Amino acid sequence: MSKNILPKRDEIDDRFKWRLEDIYPTEDRWEEDFKAAKSSISKIEDYRGKLGLGGSEFLEAINHYHDTQRILERLYIYARMRRDEDNSNSKYQALSDRAQSLLIEFASASSYLVPEILTIDEDMLKKWAKEDSGFILREKDHVLSPEEEQILAMAGEVCDAPAQIFSMINDADIKFPHIKNEEGEEVELTKGRYISFLESKDRRVRKDAFKALYDTYAKQKNTLAATFIYNLKKDAFITRTRKYNSSLEAALSGDNVAVEVYDNLINTVEDNLEPMYRYIDLRKRALDIGELHMYDIYVPFVEDVDMKIPYDEAKDIVAKALEPLGKEYIEILKKGFESGWIDVYENVGKTSGAYSWGCYDAHPYVLMNYQDNLDSVFTLAHEMGHAMHTYHSNKNQPYPLASYRIFVAEVASTLNEILLTHYLLDTIGDKTSRAYIINHYLEGFKGTVYRQTMFAEFERIVHNKTIEGIPLTCQDLCSIYYELNKKYFGDNIVIDREIEMEWARIPHFYRSFYVYKYAIGFSAASALAKAILDGKKGAVERYIEFLSSGGSDYPVNQLKKAGVDVSTPKPIAEALNIFSKLVDELDSLI
């Protein structure tokens, strides 16, 4: 088979595939759980009106809720990951749809629980509760009547439609053209190969890939705009229904994060755009081109360093880089590498990008689309950070408290990337390679802090317009996004018009106000990594305790216990200062 044609799923060696059989050995077992979950959902109604009768009744109802949720989680995650193996497989599309419908049924059947709990005397509730009831009590003003909650729950499947439609367009239906690679061979453009093309030393390849990708999205711009706009409207509907002041406030409420934290991030980054402009200018000078374009911002600009890193070598590099986290951490990490945790390579129909996921009753999983480059090594370290966080949380917390919030999820992954960067800088001695690694770090920082903050500002703008009742069109989205690129990249680069369509391919925009957590997480990870690398007493132990804390506390509190206060602008400002210093060092090396 030609290396330029994506393999089919069954053409990939099993040792490079995750082992979903560790969740369900057979699909007959999945069907058995499906029936059990249906039965369990039907019994939830038996507890209606009985939650306030006494502690035993209350606890029985809560335990039944969590037991049902646990089965549903297992069903849904298995079905979705099977679908992610090949989105064109109708069998697993159907399995995923069935699991999704069951989740909606569960949400509807259990929608009376929180409103009924809120009718119980607060002191009595705290006395009965085995876990912190603070979240429910804090959200009291935003919880509706049982009947209204049931209506919202029943609308869940409809509300999820924009994200589902986008996924089908982006992962199953959209087809990209072939372009010519450096050797002049016709190669299929895929989302997995896109960044590799943009890292090509051949500027013609970079330009062709850039234009081919965005021209393809532009052909569906009206459909993609309608899909995204209705996702904004969905959030506005929920915001108004639950009586929040903004969609942002509604999104941050679950984490107990103040809106000021979000605003502080954007303000702090905007106050520190000058180092970004210097980096862009450095890139322009290093590439020695008259005009720097948007398709020139990913290619490494240090000459004579061509890092091709096969997957097996990547595993060894990551393990060595993470040794500061302790022997036990590394033992678990290596077990994950060899025990069916990871789905490694891209295949026809496979979901793009990378993620870590899993259920409480099995080990964590990692989806990748590995390319033999340094970026994929960092992705492996990143996703295994998530997986190790999940492993420790599941091991040390009961099911109701095991799931950590997304706000802290990016800390573990980003800390792994920072440790990998330090390891590479410590083990690669020559000037050129050091410059290459610093360049890669700055690229990662640009993508994690500057880029995600630009995304966050875009979200804040379009969500605010929607909640204010200001109509948005496809051209509005493009114009807003284009102007933000001009602000964040500065005057030393040509902001090509094609980039105005980038918003249309960002899956995280369908998990509203998610992306800011990358930037916040990076700043927290930077502080924690420094303490670990400096050998600060108790730093590793506090970090492992953080990984093991799951969802047992609010994320800001968890990070404070680990040693960093993200409720202030200080961590992000310090991270931006590191970026500025590394720009200066890179400038001196090239």
LUMFI-732894 format. One record per residue (C-alpha): residue in one letter; chain; x, y, z. Coordinates in nm, 4 decimals. Last residue first. Example, Ala and Ser with C-alpha at 12.3 -4.5 7.8 and 13.67 -1.06 7.14 Angstrom:
<recs>
 r c       xx       yy       zz
 S A   1.3670  -0.1060   0.7140
 A A   1.2300  -0.4500   0.7800
</recs>
This chain:
<recs>
 r c       xx       yy       zz
 I A   2.0088   3.1949   1.5289
 L A   2.1067   3.1456   1.8924
 S A   2.0713   3.5034   2.0207
 D A   1.7171   3.5367   1.8854
 L A   1.6321   3.2076   2.0521
 E A   1.7456   3.3464   2.3848
 D A   1.5385   3.6630   2.3404
 V A   1.2286   3.4646   2.2459
 L A   1.2999   3.2465   2.5487
 K A   1.2944   3.5518   2.7743
 S A   0.9582   3.6665   2.6370
 F A   0.8022   3.3214   2.6783
 I A   0.9231   3.3068   3.0382
 N A   0.7570   3.6464   3.0987
 L A   0.4351   3.5134   2.9508
 A A   0.4438   3.2288   3.2028
 E A   0.4943   3.4788   3.4852
 A A   0.1963   3.6852   3.3654
 I A  -0.0164   3.3708   3.3440
 P A   0.0730   3.2750   3.7007
 K A   0.0196   3.6297   3.8392
 P A  -0.3250   3.7080   3.6921
 T A  -0.4924   3.5949   4.0186
 S A  -0.7429   3.3142   4.0820
 V A  -0.4796   3.0753   3.9493
 D A  -0.3088   3.0354   4.2867
 V A  -0.0351   2.7699   4.2639
 G A   0.0975   2.5238   4.5248
 A A  -0.0791   2.1896   4.4913
 K A  -0.3257   2.2939   4.7625
 K A  -0.3937   2.6134   4.5648
 L A  -0.4465   2.4010   4.2563
 Q A  -0.7137   2.1936   4.4268
 N A  -0.8859   2.5065   4.5587
 V A  -0.9094   2.6574   4.2097
 P A  -1.0420   2.3241   4.0849
 Y A  -1.3313   2.2913   4.3326
 D A  -1.2906   1.9865   4.5531
 S A  -1.3322   1.6067   4.5405
 G A  -1.3428   1.6004   4.1614
 G A  -1.0372   1.3787   4.1201
 S A  -0.7970   1.4294   4.4115
 S A  -0.5399   1.1742   4.2961
 L A  -0.3690   1.4003   4.0428
 F A  -0.3441   1.6724   4.3106
 E A  -0.1991   1.4220   4.5563
 I A   0.0547   1.3290   4.2894
 Y A   0.1418   1.6991   4.2618
 R A   0.1689   1.7469   4.6363
 E A   0.4036   1.4475   4.6575
 V A   0.6154   1.5782   4.3696
 A A   0.6456   1.9253   4.5265
 G A   0.7095   1.8003   4.8824
 K A   1.0453   1.9763   4.9128
 K A   1.1289   2.1814   4.6061
 G A   1.3514   1.9790   4.3756
 D A   1.3885   2.2687   4.1324
 L A   1.2406   2.0457   3.8614
 I A   0.9303   1.9806   4.0723
 A A   0.8809   2.3472   4.1723
 K A   0.9315   2.4594   3.8126
 A A   0.6829   2.2005   3.6900
 L A   0.4195   2.3284   3.9332
 A A   0.4596   2.6899   3.8188
 S A   0.4521   2.6019   3.4490
 A A   0.1577   2.3680   3.5020
 A A  -0.0448   2.6508   3.6563
 S A   0.0353   2.8843   3.3650
 F A  -0.0401   2.6127   3.1096
 G A  -0.3689   2.5277   3.2780
 I A  -0.4867   2.8884   3.2531
 A A  -0.4020   2.8897   2.8823
 Y A  -0.5627   2.5512   2.8153
 K A  -0.8594   2.6432   3.0338
 Y A  -0.9415   2.9315   2.8012
 V A  -1.0382   2.6691   2.5408
 Y A  -1.3520   2.5426   2.7117
 F A  -1.5732   2.8475   2.6916
 S A  -1.8355   2.6604   2.4881
 R A  -1.7847   2.2948   2.4140
 Y A  -1.8899   2.3311   2.0492
 F A  -1.6077   2.5820   2.0025
 H A  -1.3795   2.2948   2.0968
 P A  -1.4296   2.1344   1.7551
 I A  -1.2436   2.4190   1.5753
 R A  -1.2945   2.3834   1.1979
 A A  -1.5305   2.6742   1.1254
 W A  -1.3343   2.9235   1.3359
 E A  -1.0532   2.8904   1.0812
 M A  -1.2616   3.0480   0.8038
 E A  -1.1077   3.3957   0.8446
 I A  -0.7711   3.2310   0.7860
 E A  -0.8371   3.2255   0.4099
 R A  -0.8014   3.6042   0.3977
 D A  -0.4288   3.5845   0.4589
 I A  -0.3081   3.7894   0.7551
 V A   0.0253   3.9030   0.6120
 I A   0.2779   3.9125   0.8944
 N A   0.4914   4.1781   1.0600
 D A   0.1940   4.3943   1.1616
 G A   0.0684   4.2052   1.4652
 F A  -0.0217   3.8417   1.5262
 Y A  -0.2796   3.8844   1.8043
 K A  -0.4523   4.1966   1.6720
 K A  -0.4610   4.0911   1.3064
 N A  -0.5846   3.7454   1.4033
 L A  -0.8596   3.9074   1.6088
 E A  -0.9649   4.1106   1.3047
 Y A  -1.0008   3.7947   1.0926
 Y A  -1.2111   3.6182   1.3546
 I A  -1.4557   3.9056   1.3856
 S A  -1.4790   3.9366   1.0076
 C A  -1.5331   3.5640   0.9517
 L A  -1.8022   3.5374   1.2176
 D A  -1.9788   3.8442   1.0800
 Q A  -1.9543   3.7048   0.7252
 C A  -2.1242   3.3830   0.8359
 T A  -2.4033   3.5886   0.9872
 L A  -2.4754   3.6998   1.3420
 P A  -2.7891   3.8667   1.4759
 I A  -2.7526   4.0827   1.7888
 G A  -2.9910   3.9500   2.0568
 E A  -2.7729   4.0498   2.3500
 I A  -2.7149   3.6819   2.4328
 T A  -2.5959   3.6292   2.0748
 K A  -2.3633   3.9287   2.0754
 N A  -2.2144   3.8161   2.4060
 H A  -2.1620   3.4643   2.2718
 V A  -1.9879   3.5979   1.9625
 I A  -1.7507   3.8273   2.1531
 R A  -1.6677   3.5922   2.4406
 E A  -1.6038   3.3062   2.1996
 F A  -1.3652   3.5158   1.9902
 E A  -1.1861   3.6244   2.3081
 A A  -1.1441   3.2626   2.4130
 F A  -1.0114   3.1680   2.0686
 M A  -0.7570   3.4498   2.0966
 T A  -0.6731   3.3160   2.4415
 Q A  -0.6288   2.9705   2.2909
 R A  -0.3898   3.1114   2.0306
 Y A  -0.1803   3.3152   2.2738
 V A  -0.1561   3.0547   2.5487
 T A  -0.1547   2.7027   2.4063
 G A  -0.0647   2.7662   2.0434
 K A   0.1934   3.0352   2.1100
 F A   0.3284   2.8310   2.3984
 G A   0.3593   2.5270   2.1761
 E A   0.5331   2.7307   1.9091
 L A   0.7619   2.8775   2.1724
 Y A   0.8455   2.5265   2.2896
 H A   0.9171   2.4148   1.9320
 N A   1.1456   2.7126   1.8764
 I A   1.3207   2.6360   2.2025
 I A   1.3685   2.2792   2.0786
 Y A   1.5103   2.3967   1.7447
 A A   1.7423   2.6483   1.9095
 R A   1.8770   2.3723   2.1283
 S A   1.9258   2.1585   1.8182
 T A   2.1270   2.4316   1.6499
 K A   2.3416   2.5052   1.9535
 D A   2.4440   2.1476   2.0175
 G A   2.3790   1.9897   2.3548
 I A   2.0559   1.7943   2.3345
 T A   2.0012   1.6171   2.6657
 D A   1.9099   1.9107   2.8908
 L A   1.7023   2.0904   2.6267
 L A   1.5173   1.7663   2.5501
 Y A   1.4486   1.6988   2.9164
 H A   1.3303   2.0552   2.9784
 T A   1.0881   2.0325   2.6860
 L A   0.9570   1.6961   2.8030
 L A   0.8997   1.8370   3.1520
 I A   0.6999   2.1237   2.9983
 E A   0.4925   1.8826   2.7903
 N A   0.4167   1.6685   3.0950
 L A   0.3083   1.9797   3.2859
 T A   0.0740   2.0572   2.9970
 S A  -0.1084   1.7264   3.0273
 A A  -0.1434   1.7398   3.4050
 V A  -0.2619   2.1016   3.4054
 E A  -0.5035   2.0573   3.1151
 A A  -0.7487   1.8564   3.3244
 V A  -0.7719   2.1230   3.5949
 F A  -1.0508   2.3273   3.4333
 I A  -1.1983   2.0159   3.2718
 R A  -1.3180   1.9050   3.6131
 Y A  -1.1968   1.5869   3.7705
 S A  -1.4161   1.2773   3.7606
 A A  -1.3510   1.0539   4.0615
 L A  -1.5914   1.2053   4.3134
 P A  -1.9114   1.0083   4.2422
 Y A  -1.7072   0.6953   4.1573
 P A  -1.5100   0.6770   4.4800
 Q A  -1.1658   0.8400   4.4658
 N A  -0.8112   0.7036   4.4842
 K A  -0.7771   0.4676   4.1883
 N A  -1.0110   0.6621   3.9626
 S A  -0.8243   0.9851   4.0322
 H A  -0.4818   0.8273   3.9813
 Y A  -0.5764   0.6686   3.6482
 T A  -0.7580   0.9777   3.5239
 H A  -0.4583   1.2009   3.5922
 M A  -0.2348   0.9399   3.4283
 A A  -0.4553   0.9439   3.1192
 H A  -0.4570   1.3231   3.0981
 G A  -0.0780   1.3332   3.1237
 M A  -0.0712   1.0484   2.8718
 E A  -0.2476   1.2851   2.6335
 H A   0.0197   1.5532   2.6683
 A A   0.3220   1.3211   2.6527
 L A   0.1815   1.1607   2.3359
 T A   0.1004   1.5023   2.1903
 F A   0.4563   1.6166   2.2625
 V A   0.5874   1.3164   2.0719
 S A   0.3385   1.3964   1.7942
 D A   0.4818   1.7479   1.7657
 L A   0.8317   1.6036   1.7417
 N A   0.7526   1.4144   1.4247
 D A   0.6684   1.0661   1.3009
 Q A   0.2940   1.1279   1.2737
 Y A   0.0566   0.9791   1.5289
 N A  -0.3185   1.0211   1.4879
 M A  -0.3910   0.9693   1.8562
 L A  -0.6709   0.8387   2.0770
 V A  -0.5773   0.7712   2.4387
 Y A  -0.7605   0.5395   2.6798
 P A  -0.7891   0.5238   3.0578
 H A  -0.8088   0.1905   3.2430
 A A  -1.1480   0.0316   3.2967
 D A  -1.4459   0.0592   3.5320
 Y A  -1.4368   0.4361   3.5836
 C A  -1.4771   0.5080   3.2135
 G A  -1.2303   0.6370   2.9584
 W A  -1.1005   0.9335   2.7665
 S A  -0.7782   1.0900   2.6422
 Y A  -0.7829   1.2922   2.3232
 A A  -0.6110   1.3431   1.9896
 G A  -0.6804   1.5065   1.6573
 S A  -0.9090   1.3612   1.3926
 T A  -1.1745   1.0958   1.4379
 K A  -1.0976   0.7922   1.2222
 G A  -1.2770   0.7601   0.8900
 V A  -0.9822   0.6118   0.7009
 N A  -0.6947   0.5469   0.9372
 E A  -0.4619   0.7563   1.1535
 Y A  -0.2218   0.5791   1.3871
 V A  -0.1850   0.5225   1.7611
 D A  -0.4864   0.3969   1.9508
 I A  -0.3452   0.3922   2.3045
 W A  -0.4399   0.2164   2.6291
 G A  -0.3870  -0.1356   2.4991
 S A  -0.1442  -0.2573   2.7633
 E A   0.2073  -0.1681   2.6439
 F A   0.2163   0.2115   2.6684
 G A  -0.0170   0.2119   2.9690
 K A   0.2162  -0.0205   3.1591
 K A   0.4989   0.2185   3.0772
 L A   0.3071   0.5073   3.2365
 I A   0.2217   0.3028   3.5449
 E A   0.5877   0.2217   3.6042
 I A   0.6853   0.5832   3.5341
 Y A   0.4473   0.7219   3.7977
 E A   0.5731   0.4671   4.0513
 K A   0.9344   0.5691   3.9944
 G A   0.8850   0.9399   4.0459
 L A   0.7588   1.2514   3.8703
 P A   1.1160   1.3596   3.7846
 E A   1.1236   1.0551   3.5484
 L A   0.8833   1.2246   3.3062
 A A   1.1405   1.2987   3.0370
 K A   1.2709   0.9425   3.0399
 A A   0.9255   0.7960   2.9824
 V A   0.8480   1.0482   2.7070
 I A   1.1681   0.9702   2.5190
 D A   1.1140   0.5948   2.5406
 K A   0.7567   0.6208   2.4101
 A A   0.8691   0.8473   2.1238
 E A   1.1258   0.5885   2.0137
 D A   0.8493   0.3320   1.9703
 Y A   0.6409   0.5862   1.7763
 P A   0.9078   0.6752   1.5225
 I A   1.0749   1.0171   1.5597
 K A   1.1842   1.2101   1.2524
 M A   1.3615   1.5223   1.3763
 D A   1.5103   1.7200   1.0874
 V A   1.7493   1.9796   1.2220
 D A   1.9567   2.1418   0.9483
 E A   1.8156   2.4944   0.9729
 V A   1.6132   2.6430   1.2566
 F A   1.2919   2.7945   1.1216
 P A   1.0530   2.5162   1.2139
 V A   0.7481   2.5542   0.9841
 Y A   0.4372   2.6465   1.1808
 I A   0.3908   3.0182   1.1112
 D A   0.4596   3.0184   0.7374
 Y A   0.1054   2.9354   0.6199
 M A  -0.0176   3.2547   0.7859
 H A   0.2154   3.4562   0.5639
 L A   0.5523   3.6225   0.6264
 E A   0.6452   3.8599   0.3460
 G A   0.9957   3.9249   0.2159
 I A   1.1306   3.5927   0.3283
 D A   1.4468   3.5247   0.5234
 L A   1.3016   3.2377   0.7275
 A A   1.4978   3.3642   1.0281
 R A   1.3917   3.7248   0.9716
 K A   1.0218   3.6390   0.9481
 R A   1.0418   3.4070   1.2465
 L A   1.2121   3.6758   1.4525
 D A   0.9396   3.9239   1.3550
 I A   0.6725   3.6766   1.4675
 Y A   0.8587   3.6258   1.7945
 R A   0.8881   3.9995   1.8473
 Y A   0.5124   4.0368   1.7850
 M A   0.4443   3.7644   2.0403
 P A   0.6722   3.9386   2.2906
 E A   0.4675   4.2599   2.2304
 L A   0.1332   4.0874   2.2933
 N A   0.1739   4.1116   2.6695
 D A  -0.1079   4.3459   2.7730
 E A  -0.3410   4.1447   2.5497
 V A  -0.2352   3.8316   2.7376
 T A  -0.3116   3.9875   3.0735
 N A  -0.6479   4.1265   2.9578
 I A  -0.7588   3.7951   2.8060
 L A  -0.6598   3.5983   3.1156
 N A  -0.8028   3.8548   3.3544
 D A  -1.1374   3.8364   3.1726
 Y A  -1.1588   3.4620   3.2258
 V A  -1.0595   3.4907   3.5935
 E A  -1.2980   3.7864   3.6320
 V A  -1.5883   3.5610   3.5334
 A A  -1.5347   3.3868   3.8674
 V A  -1.4733   3.0118   3.8668
 N A  -1.7036   2.7871   4.0713
 D A  -1.6265   2.5067   3.8245
 G A  -1.9963   2.4600   3.7471
 S A  -2.0439   2.8355   3.7265
 L A  -1.7914   2.8953   3.4504
 A A  -2.0262   2.8012   3.1647
 A A  -2.3229   2.9939   3.3038
 E A  -2.1088   3.3027   3.3666
 L A  -1.9825   3.2856   3.0087
 S A  -2.3332   3.2421   2.8703
 S A  -2.4214   3.5648   3.0466
 N A  -2.6203   3.7013   3.3393
 Y A  -2.7497   3.3609   3.4422
 K A  -3.1208   3.2993   3.4887
 R A  -3.1347   2.9264   3.4136
 T A  -3.3669   2.9772   3.1180
 R A  -3.1683   3.2751   2.9968
 T A  -2.8389   3.0863   2.9966
 I A  -2.9964   2.7706   2.8516
 F A  -3.1393   2.9665   2.5586
 A A  -2.8156   3.1591   2.5080
 D A  -2.6224   2.8305   2.4967
 K A  -2.8583   2.6918   2.2323
 K A  -2.8327   3.0171   2.0379
 L A  -2.4542   2.9862   2.0291
 N A  -2.4859   2.6277   1.9024
 Y A  -2.7343   2.7613   1.6499
 I A  -2.4686   3.0015   1.5286
 F A  -2.2192   2.7156   1.4929
 T A  -2.4426   2.4993   1.2740
 A A  -2.5585   2.7966   1.0670
 A A  -2.1973   2.9010   1.0111
 L A  -2.0938   2.5481   0.9106
 T A  -2.3811   2.5240   0.6619
 N A  -2.3011   2.8673   0.5215
 K A  -1.9265   2.7993   0.5022
 Q A  -1.9505   2.4651   0.3234
 K A  -1.7321   2.5589   0.0253
 A A  -1.5272   2.7715   0.2657
 Y A  -1.4203   2.4578   0.4532
 T A  -1.2642   2.3169   0.1368
 D A  -1.1039   2.6511   0.0495
 Y A  -0.9612   2.6508   0.4002
 L A  -0.7834   2.3175   0.3642
 A A  -0.6706   2.3615   0.0039
 K A  -0.5345   2.7105   0.0731
 F A  -0.3238   2.6018   0.3670
 A A  -0.2062   2.2795   0.2008
 D A  -0.1042   2.4628  -0.1185
 K A   0.0768   2.7350   0.0760
 R A   0.2724   2.4895   0.2877
 V A   0.3626   2.2757  -0.0134
 R A   0.4800   2.5827  -0.2075
 R A   0.6876   2.6898   0.0911
 D A   0.8905   2.3680   0.0779
 K A   1.0442   2.3300   0.4229
 S A   0.7307   2.1448   0.5258
 E A   0.5900   2.2243   0.8706
 L A   0.2586   2.3302   0.7187
 F A   0.2423   1.9902   0.5466
 S A   0.2951   1.8123   0.8765
 I A   0.0267   2.0355   1.0257
 Y A  -0.2222   1.9204   0.7638
 R A  -0.1419   1.5498   0.7782
 G A  -0.3953   1.4648   1.0485
 K A  -0.6562   1.6918   0.8969
 T A  -0.6124   1.5088   0.5688
 L A  -0.4669   1.6166   0.2323
 E A  -0.4277   1.3234  -0.0057
 V A  -0.0870   1.3107  -0.1689
 E A   0.0000   1.3577  -0.5395
 E A   0.3766   1.3243  -0.5699
 G A   0.5866   1.6285  -0.6611
 E A   0.8744   1.5272  -0.4360
 E A   0.7969   1.7998  -0.1803
 N A   0.4305   1.6958  -0.1729
 K A   0.1725   1.7673  -0.4408
 I A  -0.1808   1.8224  -0.3181
 H A  -0.4818   1.5944  -0.3105
 P A  -0.8215   1.7369  -0.2274
 F A  -1.0006   1.7364   0.1073
 K A  -1.3229   1.5540   0.1827
 I A  -1.5719   1.6619   0.4485
 D A  -1.8341   1.4003   0.5222
 A A  -1.7098   1.1931   0.8161
 D A  -1.5016   1.3904   1.0649
 N A  -1.5869   1.7560   1.0063
 I A  -1.9384   1.7260   0.8663
 M A  -2.0433   1.4464   1.1042
 S A  -1.8839   1.6206   1.4003
 F A  -2.0487   1.9508   1.3106
 I A  -2.3885   1.7812   1.2997
 Q A  -2.3314   1.6234   1.6407
 A A  -2.2200   1.9534   1.7935
 P A  -2.5180   2.1389   1.6463
 A A  -2.7599   1.8608   1.7559
 D A  -2.6704   1.8539   2.1243
 C A  -2.9526   2.0918   2.2095
 V A  -3.1962   1.8596   2.0324
 E A  -3.0757   1.5641   2.2382
 G A  -3.0959   1.7648   2.5585
 A A  -3.4488   1.8929   2.5025
 M A  -3.5900   1.6183   2.7257
 A A  -3.3551   1.7346   2.9996
 L A  -3.4755   2.0909   2.9640
 I A  -3.8380   1.9735   2.9865
 Q A  -3.7549   1.7637   3.2915
 E A  -3.5907   2.0597   3.4618
 E A  -3.9035   2.2636   3.3966
 E A  -4.1259   2.0009   3.5588
 P A  -3.8943   1.9579   3.8567
 S A  -3.8838   2.3364   3.9077
 L A  -3.5729   2.5192   3.7965
 V A  -3.2173   2.5261   3.9265
 H A  -3.0282   2.8510   3.8694
 D A  -3.0946   3.0160   4.2060
 K A  -2.9983   2.6944   4.3868
 E A  -2.6578   2.6660   4.2207
 R A  -2.4684   2.7297   4.5449
 L A  -2.6826   2.4707   4.7249
 I A  -2.6172   2.2052   4.4606
 F A  -2.2452   2.2767   4.4554
 G A  -2.2148   2.2888   4.8331
 S A  -2.3602   1.9417   4.8831
 D A  -2.0203   1.7988   4.9735
 E A  -2.0447   1.4201   4.9903
 K A  -2.2062   1.1744   5.2281
 A A  -2.5082   1.4011   5.2570
 W A  -2.7405   1.3406   5.5500
 K A  -2.6237   1.6109   5.7860
 K A  -2.5719   1.8562   5.5034
 L A  -2.9302   1.7954   5.3891
 M A  -3.0668   1.8427   5.7395
 D A  -2.8904   2.1750   5.7728
 E A  -3.0185   2.2862   5.4321
 D A  -3.3813   2.1879   5.4951
 I A  -3.4979   1.9833   5.1971
 T A  -3.6712   2.1650   4.9103
 L A  -3.3386   2.1906   4.7249
 I A  -3.3167   1.8119   4.7066
 E A  -3.6447   1.8121   4.5158
 P A  -3.5116   2.0559   4.2556
 V A  -3.1928   1.8475   4.2251
 L A  -3.3700   1.5139   4.1847
 Y A  -3.6563   1.6079   3.9483
 S A  -3.4376   1.5795   3.6375
 S A  -3.3663   1.2115   3.7008
 A A  -3.6032   1.0685   3.4381
 S A  -3.5147   1.3384   3.1828
 A A  -3.1405   1.3023   3.2269
 F A  -3.1719   0.9239   3.2069
 E A  -3.3749   0.9402   2.8852
 I A  -3.1173   1.1779   2.7380
 L A  -2.8396   0.9370   2.8348
 L A  -3.0369   0.6525   2.6759
 S A  -3.0643   0.8484   2.3538
 Q A  -2.6862   0.8984   2.3472
 A A  -2.6287   0.5266   2.4006
 R A  -2.8598   0.4444   2.1119
 D A  -2.6941   0.7049   1.8897
 S A  -2.3493   0.5629   1.9683
 L A  -2.4615   0.2114   1.8771
 A A  -2.6149   0.3421   1.5541
 Q A  -2.2997   0.5281   1.4523
 Y A  -2.1160   0.2133   1.5555
 K A  -2.2954  -0.0015   1.3013
 S A  -2.2895   0.2740   1.0379
 N A  -1.9099   0.2718   1.0187
 S A  -1.8228   0.6018   0.8475
 N A  -1.6925   0.7481   1.1737
 D A  -1.4168   0.4867   1.1892
 E A  -1.2271   0.4355   1.5153
 D A  -1.4248   0.7259   1.6605
 R A  -1.7409   0.5158   1.6379
 R A  -1.5855   0.2506   1.8616
 M A  -1.4805   0.5299   2.0961
 R A  -1.8357   0.6608   2.0999
 A A  -1.9890   0.3221   2.1766
 Y A  -1.7438   0.2418   2.4564
 I A  -1.7854   0.5857   2.6125
 Y A  -2.1642   0.5654   2.5970
 L A  -2.2074   0.2245   2.7519
 R A  -1.9545   0.2787   3.0326
 E A  -2.0985   0.6181   3.1164
 L A  -2.4476   0.4700   3.1178
 I A  -2.3412   0.2011   3.3635
 R A  -2.1867   0.4591   3.5964
 Q A  -2.4859   0.6895   3.5690
 T A  -2.7160   0.4104   3.6854
 D A  -2.5010   0.3388   3.9905
 H A  -2.4754   0.7128   4.0576
 Y A  -2.8527   0.7640   4.0553
 H A  -2.9146   0.4506   4.2636
 N A  -2.6642   0.5750   4.5197
 I A  -2.8365   0.9135   4.5368
 A A  -3.1784   0.7522   4.5827
 E A  -3.0547   0.5149   4.8529
 L A  -2.8804   0.8002   5.0328
 F A  -3.1967   1.0106   5.0472
 E A  -3.4104   0.7208   5.1614
 S A  -3.1589   0.6359   5.4343
 G A  -3.1255   0.9975   5.5458
 G A  -3.4964   1.0561   5.5889
 L A  -3.8266   1.1427   5.4258
 G A  -3.6876   1.4322   5.2224
 L A  -3.5929   1.2276   4.9174
 K A  -3.9310   1.0514   4.8989
 G A  -4.1291   1.2689   4.6555
 R A  -3.9819   1.0960   4.3507
 Y A  -3.7786   0.7900   4.4539
 D A  -3.9748   0.5383   4.2452
 E A  -3.9208   0.7541   3.9352
 I A  -3.5593   0.6400   3.9286
 K A  -3.6778   0.2831   3.8729
 S A  -3.7262   0.3258   3.4966
 I A  -3.3657   0.4378   3.4630
 S A  -3.2429   0.1156   3.6247
 S A  -3.4398  -0.0982   3.3819
 K A  -3.3024   0.0862   3.0815
 A A  -2.9527   0.0617   3.2314
 A A  -2.9840  -0.3137   3.2746
 K A  -3.0988  -0.3524   2.9145
 F A  -2.8006  -0.1504   2.7893
 D A  -2.5704  -0.3434   3.0212
 E A  -2.6815  -0.6699   2.8589
 E A  -2.6377  -0.5148   2.5133
 W A  -2.2810  -0.4150   2.5993
 R A  -2.2132  -0.7679   2.7209
 D A  -2.3384  -0.8983   2.3856
 E A  -2.0907  -0.6562   2.2347
 T A  -1.8132  -0.8747   2.3628
 P A  -1.5210  -0.8256   2.6014
 Y A  -1.6718  -0.4874   2.7033
 I A  -1.4486  -0.2304   2.8740
 D A  -1.1184  -0.4171   2.8390
 E A  -1.2421  -0.5185   2.4936
 L A  -1.1748  -0.1565   2.4010
 R A  -0.8112  -0.2503   2.3495
 W A  -0.6445   0.0462   2.1814
 K A  -0.4792  -0.0148   1.8485
 F A  -0.1083   0.0009   1.7610
 R A  -0.0437  -0.3584   1.8706
 D A  -0.3353  -0.4622   1.6484
 D A  -0.1411  -0.3814   1.3310
 I A  -0.3376  -0.1483   1.1020
 E A  -0.4991  -0.2828   0.7841
 D A  -0.8340  -0.3480   0.9538
 R A  -0.8917   0.0234   1.0051
 K A  -0.8302   0.1165   0.6426
 P A  -0.4976   0.2695   0.5547
 L A  -0.4654   0.6312   0.4408
 I A  -0.3007   0.6659   0.1010
 N A   0.0352   0.8436   0.0653
 K A   0.2347   0.5562   0.2140
 S A   0.1248   0.3501  -0.0828
 M A   0.0000   0.0000   0.0000
</recs>
